[in-house]
Amino acid sequence: MRLLAIDTALDACAACVFNTEGGLSLASESVTMARGHAEALMPLVARVMDKAAISFAQVDRIAVTVGPGSFTGLRVGISAARGIALAAGKPAVGISTLAAYAAPHIAREDAAQIVVAIDAKHHNVYLQVFGSAGRTVLAPQIASVRDAVRAAREGPARIVGSGAGLISADWPADEAPPLLVDPTGAPSIEWVARLGAAARNTDVSPKPLYLRAPDARPQDDARLPRR
């Protein structure tokens, strides 16, 4: 299977063409950015497709990160993935950013739990905890950093994600530190591709996983009356 993976959920604009035969990335590119994904994504996808020497018609599936993450970034990536899938007549699958962060650490097959924390601002994180073999110990949710620290202290843990540093900063000084703290700003695009290739549900179009309401809301006094 040849798969195009896209990620614009967090602090990167990334794409990868992945071939499951041999488990090889044919081409990939990831550019660190906090905003500007809408302008950067399609030229980046074009470069990756050119490097892989493949057309959209030759791709079997499109995978895209669906969140949690930036509201604007998620809409950019999901819209692009759904548009490419529609034009090429291929299925598109959504991949959680939390799962994408955890995947390379789950592949280690050790007993440590994986605590994924994405900075949700206002001293909150998007949180999910994985146990052995990728088993979900704590379902995706938004949590205070204090609650995330409490969850991470349940056992030896690797803490990953853009909010990992927040948890580390609040870690009790008199306790043994986490096994790993990796505050990478975005998951590996190759692991997004690997998860996309393994996905079974290809009948449902990718939709955003927000976990909370947007910060920006329309002002009531600016609403126009309905007719």
MARFIBA-957272 format. One record per residue: residue in one letter; x, y, z of N, C-alpha, C, O in turn. Coordinates in steps of 0.001 Angstrom, whole numbers, padded with zeros to 6 digits, always signed. Each point is the difference from the previous one (the first is absolute). Layout:
# MARFIBA-957272
AXYZXYZXYZXYZ;...
This chain:
# MARFIBA-957272
M+000842-001196+000000-000842+001196+000000+000876+001244+000000+000974+000086+000749;R-001324+000868-001587+000674+001300-000008-000948+001044+000569-001159+000093-000404;L+001658+000674+001328-000856+000885+000789+000621+001386+000089+001211+000148+000167;L-002072+000871-000283+000416+001382+000224-000492+000423+001376-001198-000070+000278;A+002110+000510+000586-000359+000477+001338+000217+001500+000079+000963+000534-000551;I-001878+000141+001251+000042+001460+000147-000172+000354+001468-000818-000595+000702;D+001600+001577-000242-000152+000488+001380+000143+001510+000037+001039+000550-000366;T-002102+000115+000816+000045+001447+000233-000632+000328+001350-000421+001133+000230;A+000355-002118+000658-000769+000159+001235+000681+000880+001032-000672+000663+000790;L+002007-000648-000787+000719+000700+001075+001062+000921-000578-000308+000845-000841;D+001554-000994+001281+001048+000944-000387+000843-000480-001171+001206+000245-000046;A-001837-000924-000894+000708-000425-001207-000984-000097-001154-001198-000208+000190;C+001735+000365-001381-000731-000293-001226+000786-001131-000651+001146+000194-000404;A-001755-001376+000297+000768-001176-000399-000798-000893-000926-001229-000040+000055;A+001950-000682-000911-000616-000988-000884+001000-001116-000242+001212+000209+000059;C-001734-001394-000331+000842-001173-000210-000697-000942-000967-001209-000211+000093;V+001964-000351-001012-000488-001091-000836+000654-001269+000525+001226-000111+000028;F-002047-000842+000387+000488-001195+000691-000433-001248-000753-001135-000094-000469;N+002043-000857+000358-000296-001274-000658+000060-001103+001048+001046-000228+000608;T-002164-000453-000395-000032-001048+001024+000831-001217-000394+000383-000789+000864;E-000100+000626-002152+000866-001091-000430+001439+000367+000344+000634+000800-000688;G-000141-001389+001744+001327+000345+000491-000034+001051+001085+001019+000271+000635;G-002203+000340-000409-000121+001000+001056+000902+001197-000220+000677+000449+000924;L-000663+000071-002144+000924+001068-000355-000720+001300-000325-001061+000002-000625;S+001655+001100+001058-000456+001317-000411+000643+000324-001337+001226+000045-000105;L-002042+000180-000920+000527+000320-001316+000467+001449-000070+000938+000326-000726;A-001602+000534+001486+000377+001415+000075-000776+000629+001142-001144-000372+000260;S+001758+001317+000416-000693+000717+001069+000638+001360+000202+001164+000222-000334;E-001956+000682+000890+000495+001344+000325-000819+000532+001159-001221-000154+000037;S+001898+000778+000902-000672+000604+001149+000631+001356+000271+001211+000111+000189;V-002049+000916-000172+000469+001367+000235-000631+000505+001294-001222-000011+000150;T+002055+000448+000772-000507+000522+001263-000685+001341-000227+000587+000914-000580;M-001836-000797+001040-000721+001273-000102-001193-000018+000942-000647-001031+000182;A+000366+002176+000409-001147+000129+000895-001244+000468-000743-001122-000267+000432;R+001315+000961-001544-001113+000468-000831+000475+000087-001442+001197-000070-000280;G-002148+000224-000626+000342+000054-001415-000127-001336-000709+000472-000159-001126;H-001117-000815+001791-000138-001322-000598-000778+000033-001318+000314-000740-000933;A-001325+001601+000867-000856+000033-001191+000807+000343-001253-000224-000572-001066;E+001155+001501+001204+000814+000401-001143+001106-001016-000307+000407-000151-001152;A+000072-000539+002181+001159-000870-000171-000341-001427-000417+000819-000669-000629;L-002027+000189+000974-000260-001428-000122+000053-000533-001425+000765-000926-000270;M-001546+001474-000644-000084-000603-001327+001327+000069-000770+000342-000969-000677;P+000422+002073+000749+001334-000044-000625+000896-001066+000626+000787-000639-000699;L-000905+000443+002023+000800-001026+000671-000419-001391-000469+000853-000845-000272;V-002159+000602+000176-000490-001295-000488+000497-000240-001429+000401-001115-000336;A-000425+002143-000495+000461-000142-001385+001472-000396-000042+000396-000847-000801;R+000419+001464+001668+001430-000338+000036+000209-001458+000409+000812-000716-000587;V-001557+000295+001601+000141-001375+000482-000437-000997-001068+000659-001019-000206;M-001757+001306-000467-000469-000891-001062+001009-000071-001149+000219-001066-000576;D+000393+002204+000247+001016+000021-001058+001219-000830+000408+000536-000760-000807;K-000098+000908+002071+001157-000773+000469-000283-001494-000010+000889-000805-000279;A-002115+000438+000581-000380-001409+000009-000279-000526-001403-000148-001206-000196;A+000078+002103-000772-000276-000357-001396-001301-000795-000109-000046-001083-000582;I-000997+001654+001156-001291-000682+000042-001108+001017-000240+000136+001174+000345;S-001226-001630-000933-001153+000870-000212-001067-000306+001039+000055-001038+000661;F-001025+001933-000512-001077-000234+000953-000797-001252-000369-000519-000689+000878;A+000422+000398-002167-000736-001182-000436+000686-001289+000436-000644-001045+000087;Q+001946+001111+000188+000757-001182+000412+000028-000185+001517+000514-001001+000501;V-001070+001973+000226-000073-000107+001465-001246-000805+000362-001070+000219-000568;D+001209-001139+001503-001126-000856+000386-000853+000587+001126-001168-000354+000158;R+001764+001249+000613-000714+000522+001169+000635+001318+000433+001195+000217-000201;I-001994+000655+000790+000495+001255+000577-000275-000034+001499-001102-000339+000430;A+002102+000690+000352-000149+000083+001459+000270+001425+000437+000864+000677-000557;V-001606-000226+001557+000172+001374+000484-000234+000049+001506-000875-000690+000523;T+001655+001502+000163-000212+000193+001431-001278+000803+000210-000238+000997-000680;V-000583-001444+001632-001304+000635+000232-000083+000689+001364-001053+000524+000365;G+002142-000521+000380+000003+000687+001274+000110-000945+001169+000086-001217-000161;P-000091+001795+001330-000161+001431+000285+001201+000823-000473+001104-000511-000188;G-001370+001805+000006+001035+000896-000480-000582+001361-000309-001038+000382+000540;S+001711+000345-001410-000435+001329-000397-001293-000081-000803-000103-000789-000938;F-000878+001600+001304-001272-000010-000718+000220+000309-001485-000546-000688-000862;T+001336+001710+000564+000248+000382-001389+000817-001066-000714-000327-000389-001122;G+001386-000084+001765+000852-001011-000612-000757-001269-000333+000199-000582-001067;L-001063+000148+001965-000778-001213-000252-000884+000155-001223-000084-000910-000825;R-000573+002047+000700-000891+000211-001142+000782-000012-001313-000481-000510-001011;V+001699+001079+001034+000830+000035-001205+000351-001415-000448-000203-000356-001161;G+000729-000446+002078+000437-001346-000360-001143-000911-000390+000090-000731-000987;I-001162+000770+001755-001137-000883-000280-000661+000372-001323-000370-000880-000778;S+000220+002179+000517-000591+000430-001272+000851-000457-001180-000526-000460-001014;A+001837+000589+001153+000893-000426-001086-000089-001502-000216-000093-000459-001138;A+000121-000307+002216-000048-001463-000117-001304-000464-000625-000008-000884-000856;R-001100+001486+001289-001299-000403-000548-000116+000405-001472-000580-000727-000807;G+001138+001894+000467-000043+000446-001394+000819-000898-000909-000446-000362-001089;I+001657-000002+001537+000850-000892-000794-000667-001368-000144-000003-000588-001081;A-000557+000092+002178-000652-001314-000028-001183-000003-000967-000193-000956-000750;L-000590+002022+000771-001159+000090-000886+000434+000052-001455-000560-000698-000845;A+001560+001528+000549+000452+000158-001377+000641-001276-000542-000154-000332-001175;A+000881-000384+002050+000709-001202-000433-000849-001257+000121+000389-001062-000487;G-001550+001175+001136-000842-001166+000195+000602-001006+000965-000149-001208-000182;K+000831+001707+001214+000667-000857+000981-000582+000255+001392-000556+001072+000236;P+000668-002015+000680-000480+000223+001363+000947+000894+000794+001206+000026-000245;A-001770+000700+001192+000795+000821+000928-000301-000452+001420-001146-000312+000326;V+002166+000276+000518-000162-000421+001393+000572+001070+000930+000977+000672-000332;G-001600-000528+001496+000467+000956+000995+000832-000682+001072-000313-001104+000444;I+001381+001783-000038+000910-000527+001025+000102+001003+001139+000276+001179-000223;S-000497-001645+001429+000133+000860+001178+001448+000435+000178+000917-000812-000126;T-000712+002088+000417+001359+000465+000282+000549-000655+001267+001206-000225+000108;L-002078-000080+000842+000428-000663+001234+000562-001383-000320+001055-000381+000506;A-001768-000365-001351+000473-001331-000391+001286+000082-000810+000883-000843+000154;A-000769+001854-001018+001204+000150-000816+001222+000294+000862+001088-000510-000266;Y-001266+001328+001297+001101+000259+000935+000420-001286+000722+001189-000254+000192;A-002171-000544+000202+000277-001185+000808+000590-001148-000800+000758-000803+000545;A-001089+000708-001823+000303-001186-000797+001464-000451+000045+000248-001179+000249;P+000731+002062-000477+001385-000500+000013+000441-000512+001362+000877-000859+000084;H-001468+001372+000973+000360-000450+001348-000705-001309+000343+000567-000856+000680;I-001808+000701-001153-000701-001273+000181+000750-001118-000709+000016-001139+000466;A+000607+001470-001600+000736-000998-000775+001206-000553+000757+000545-001038-000374;R-000129+001723+001428+001114-000515+000817-000387-001278+000730+000862-000804+000355;E-002163+000618-000131-000535-001190+000660+000576-000196+001401+000317-001121+000398;D-000184+002222+000347+000393-000150+001404-001221+000266+000879-001088+000284-000501;A+001278-000377+001799-001139+000081+000918-000352+001430+000398-001021+000218+000652;A+001825+000741-001021-000248+001379+000420-001248+000546-000671-000248-000256-001178;Q-000538+001014+001940-001157+000645-000614+000462+001233-000775+001005+000628+000333;I-001757-000309-001360+000301+001158-000846-001044+001060+000299-001194-000203-000219;V+001657+001328+000720-000880+001125+000305+000183+001040-001103+001071+000592-000129;V-002107-000373-000655+000072+000986-001083-000729+001257+000450-001164-000048+000399;A+001858+001159-000470-000569+001284+000424+000278+001048-001071+001152+000243-000360;I-002201+000367-000138+000108+001072-000990-000431+001293+000668-001058+000060+000627;D+001867+000962-000758-000297+001287+000632-001330+000552-000518-000150+000264-001193;A-000808-000094+002100-001316+000531-000354-000171+001436+000484-001101+000550-000049;K+002200+000060+000521+000012+001378+000501-000740+000100+001337-000692-000927+000421;H+000858+002065+000221-000662+000294+001275+000315-001067+001061-000847-000321+000834;H+002062-000219-000873+000478-001006+000951-000840-001277-000054-000219-000665+001012;N-000240+000346-002214-000709-001255-000253+000726-000780-001085+000783+000562-000766;V-001050-001856+000707+000557-000841-001057-001080-000931-000534-000934-000369+000712;Y+001080-000005-001988-000764-001120-000534+000779-001242+000408+001199-000104-000259;L-001879-000827+000893+000694-001096+000670-000552-001358-000414-001210-000169-000149;Q+002101-000789-000033-000378-001405-000126+001139-000834+000564+001172+000320-000197;V-001521-001389+000897+000999-000888+000587-000167-001386-000607-001100-000552-000041;F+002219+000000-000430+000022-001321-000603+000787-000958+000882+001018+000371+000584;G-001501-001610-000493+000707-001041+000713+000716-000920-000969+000247+000375-001146;S+000088-001573+001593+000714-000951-000838-000826-000357-001231-001228-000069+000054;A+001927-000156-001164-000622-000364-001275-000977+001061-000512-000884-000308-000799;G+001036+001552+001253-000849+001076-000484-001369+000062+000630-000870+000732-000471;R+000665-001502+001547-001301+000003+000677-000261+001378+000607+000880+000576+000639;T-002098-000045-000843-000353+001301+000560-000283-000137+001489-000907-000723+000410;V+001699+001429+000393-000189+000025+001450-000880+001183+000391-000851-000115+000882;L+001059+001242-001539-000798+001202+000223-000401+000543-001359+000860+000323-000820;A-002159-000221+000575-000508+000413-001304+000344+001456-000301+000256+000773+000924;P-000245-000382-002209+000304+001384-000372-000915+000986+000716-001217-000184+000040;Q+001811+001228+000523-000755+001005+000743+000840+001251+000167+001214-000027-000201;I-001861+001119+000569+000745+001194+000385+000099-000001+001514-000979-000264+000697;A+002179+000564-000189+000239-000092+001439+000924+001123+000433+000781+000518-000798;S-000874-000151+002054+000955+000958+000552+001370-000660+000070+000104-001226+000044;V+000935+002033-000033+001347-000552+000120+000129-000772+001313+000660-001038+000043;R-001277+001531+001013+000054-000693+001293-000591-001403-000108+000576-000959+000513;D-001724+000836-001179-000615-001319-000164+000845-000890-000904+000065-001212+000203;A+000576+001806-001192+000863-000775-000892+001211-000543+000753+000420-001135-000225;V+000133+001938+001107+001116-000459+000829-000452-001176+000856+000714-000994+000135;R-001898+001117+000437-000524-001078+000839-000145-001288-000810+000330-001081+000489;A-000818+001192-001716-000166-001185-000844+001349-000597-000371+000143-001221-000065;A+000837+002067-000178+001323-000480-000404+000745-000689+001133+000903-000800-000244;R-001275+001103+001473+000693-000570+001153-000535-001368+000398+000428-000559+001009;E-001358+000011-001785-000571-001303+000323+001003-001135-000175-000197-001087+000544;G+001249+001322-001282+001014-001026-000214+001133+000557-000846-000072+001149-000435;P+001128-001944+000189+001091+000477-000865-000572+000472-001335-000790-000708-000625;A+001183+001885+000198-000654+000577-001178+000981+000722-000909+000984+000592+000443;R-001291-000666-001731+000630+000866-000998-001029+001080-000330-001138-000311-000350;I+001534+001559+000459-000922+001110-000244+000416+000683-001298+001124+000485-000128;V-002042-000456-000829+000316+000528-001322-001078+000982-000437-001126-000025+000499;G+001492+000891-001441-000958+000958-000532+000390+001424+000343+000876+000236+000832;S-001533+000707-001482+000345+001413+000194-000272+000498+001407+000509+001049+000394;G-001314-001797+000379-000262+000376+001390+000838-000759+001008-000199+000152+001205;A+001141-000974-001677+000816-000801+000913+000811+000861+000951+000175-000349+001167;G+000321+001483-001670+000789+000892+000846-000807+000602+001134+000531+000257+001080;L-001832-000030-001326-000861+000535+001051-000128-000994+001149+000047+000378+001171;I-000208-001650-001520-000104-001031+001028+001319-000138+000752+000015-000113+001226;S+001088+000122-001964+001317-000110+000631+000254+001149+000964+000581-000200+001067;A-001015+001414-001439+000231+001171+000848-000769-000079+001306+000430+000562+001008;D-001581-001264-001014-000816-000136+001211+000265-001303+000753-000694-000311+000968;W+001688-000441-001408+000281-001301+000612+000532+000187+001421+000875+000842+000207;P-001370-001595+000779+000478+000148+001386+001502-000222+000111+000532-000981-000518;A+000137+001889+001189+001462-000061+000097+000489-001202+000786+001130-000449-000192;D-001966-000076+001075+000434-001109+000842-000317-001370-000601+000161-001018+000674;E-000615+000976-001947-000307-001268-000651+000957-000251-001160+000540+000930-000600;A-000345-002217+000300+000850-000365-001137-000578+000604-001278-001215-000037-000196;P+002048+000585-000670-000504+000637-001220-000543-001025-000990+000276-001192+000134;P-001043+001638-001121-000487-000914-001043+001161-000651-000749+001112+000528-000015;L-001374-001658-000595+001034-000690-000770+000443+000826-001201+001152-000073-000428;L-002082+000863-000112+000279+000820-001175-000932+001187-000015-001180-000124+000327;V+001702+001275-000706-000823+001179-000261+000385+000512-001385+001110+000494-000200;D-002030-000614-000751+000272+000394-001380-001047+001021-000443-001111-000379-000371;P+001455+001678+000406-000980+001045-000326-000045+000371-001481-000208+001165-000341;T+000401-002140-000532-000034+000262-001440-001317+000675-000398-001070-000368+000484;G+001167+001353-001368-001163+000812-000334-001022-000642-000915-001105+000524-000145;A+001444-001651-000481-000930-000695-000897+000421-001458-000095+001178-000316+000165;P-002125-000574-000429+000369-001417-000130+000758-000267-001292-000018+000815-000922;S+000682-001959+000864+000718-000421-001206-000983-000269-001126-000956-000756+000174;I+001183+001367-001322-000911-000205-001131+000078-001435-000498-000983-000517-000532;E+002124-000137+000690+000102-001399-000423-000895-000888+000854-000585-000961-000500;W+000477+001283+001801-000874-000798+000859-001475+000295-000264-000850-000872+000179;V+000550+002081-000599-001369+000288-000459-000327-000910-001183-001094-000557-000088;A+002068+000417-000825-000195-000861-001161-000166-001461+000407-000870-000695-000526;R+001691+000230+001451-000081-001396+000451-001372-000289+000633-000608-001038-000263;L+000141+001956+001087-001316-000186+000610-001103+000055-001050-000980-000741+000078;G+001144+001615-001050-000984+000083-001080-000076-001283-000806-001081-000414-000420;A+002225-000213+000204+000018-001261-000739-000669-001116+000791-000602-000903-000582;A+000708+000963+001914-000574-001048+000851-001477+000224+000298-000672-000903+000499;A+000155+002099-000799-001398+000324+000320-000957-000928-000748+000226-000345-001160;R-001289-000046+001842-000975-000923-000586-001266+000705-000501-000619-000432-000973;N+000246+001520+001649-001246+000673-000351+000256+001049-001090+000385+001132+000289;T-000603-001526-001519+000236+000909-001124-001296+000519-000605+000017+000644-001049;D-001129-000917+001698-001303+000401-000545-000490+001341+000536-000990+000536-000496;V+001668+000011+001502-000421+001252+000628+001025+001085-000313+001191-000182+000251;S-001642+001303-000794+000915+001102-000324+000616+000578+001265-000672+000071+001028;P+001929+000341-001076+000645+000589+001183-000745+001234+000496-000423+000845-000789;K+000272-000755+002104-000641+001148+000637+000866+000479+001153+000708-000803+000608;P-000746+002096-000292+000850+000522+001069-000336-000593+001368-001168-000195+000338;L+002208-000084+000436-000141-000400+001397+000463+001193+000836+001198+000202+000194;Y-002158+000587+000301+000348+001254+000664+000213-000162+001511+000955+000562+000538;L-001794-001294+000143+000018-000216+001457-000425+001217+000820-000217-000111+001206;R+000095+001276-001857-000507+001177+000711-000582+000980-001009+000242-000103-001203;A-001011+001050+001715-000580+001031-000859+001077+001007-000392+000976+000168+000731;P-001135+000507-001873+000991+000986-000426+000042+001195+000943-000996+000356+000629;D+002209+000270-000547+000149+001203+000835-000743+001188-000601-000595+000800+000721;A+000635-000694-002048-000656+001120-000682-001472-000316-000207-000349-001030-000577;R-000500+001914+001046-001445-000197-000124-000648+001282-000520+000469+001094+000315;P-001536-001208-001103-000653+001209-000520-000604+000820+001130-000516-000548+000974;Q+000587+001878-001118-000582+000892+000995-001504+000107-000242-000448+000235-001122;D-000313-000409+002186-001453+000014-000136-000527+001326-000553-000949+000024-000784;D+001591+001101+001212-000501+001297-000436+000354+000300-001459-000454+001000-000557;A+001278-001880-000073+000378+000216-001395-000796-000907-000938+000172+000062-001217;R-001030-000890+001770-000792-000913-000824-001037+000778-000821-000583+000969+000486;L+000363-001393-001706-001047+000601-000815-001307-000767+000245+000021-001223+000144;P-001147+001929-000095-001273-000681+000233-000353-000913-001150+000225+000335-001163;R-000787-001509+001493-000440-000945-001035-001296+000491-000623-000817+000629+000674;R+000627-000908-001942-001225+000399-000707-000812-001239-000360-001069+000116-000599;
